[in-house]
């Protein structure tokens, strides 16, 4: 569970309240009223996926974003900064908009901000400003669009690199 702190996280304009925006919106959807935990979890992940426009990004686009930002060469146990995470998300969403017709463009900055704050709230609750390469790869591979088999292959590849 993510902490309910509202202290400043050290970056100007970036408070725990900003980081928890998706959690607040999710709570308003009353998804916790779903009785079966698997359905409840699936609905919450789908909510985040749709709000951040990740349903439009497939696993191959995520992998391409990792490569462009040098994540394929990084140790999975390594950590990187919030700025580096933001650069990765920027690559993924700007590439998405290049592929989309002009009539279906997304708000890239909003998608980056929502997903960045969600990932930080979930995986950096103390606000240290660091997140592990492994966590980012697995989280994005899980929540992006695409075929389940392709996602599982990507995750298995990540796990095999750890051992």
Helices and strands as residue ranges (DSSP letters): H 16-19, H 21-28, G 31-33, H 37-51, G 54-56, H 59-68, G 71-73, E 79-81, H 82-99, G 102-104, H 108-123, E 130-132, H 133-143, H 148-162
